[in-house]
Amino acid sequence: MQKIEFGLNREFVQLNQLLKLTGLCDSGGAGKALVAAGGVAVDGNVELRKTCKVRVGQVVTLGDVEIKVVAAAEGPPL
């Protein structure tokens, strides 16, 4: 399984945008389609809300890719 750590320095990131920002899809719209198809899980549960708020400490899974959302040290909001 491929593991990605995504540094977040604000309260949350929308699920479809997280997929785009990590390079798992080309656009937010493509991310919405992946979520709508039931292919994305948040903390082990299938998530169908395309703009679900993902926060630090949560784990998103898409196929054999796991994204762990961690607190970013500094820098502009992602």
PyMOL commands that set and color helices and strands:
alter all, ss='L'
color gray80, all
select helices_A, chain A and resi 15-21+28-36
alter helices_A, ss='H'
color red, helices_A
select strands_A, chain A and resi 2-8+13-14+40-42+45-46+53-54+59-62+65-71
alter strands_A, ss='S'
color yellow, strands_A
deselect
rebuild
show_as cartoon
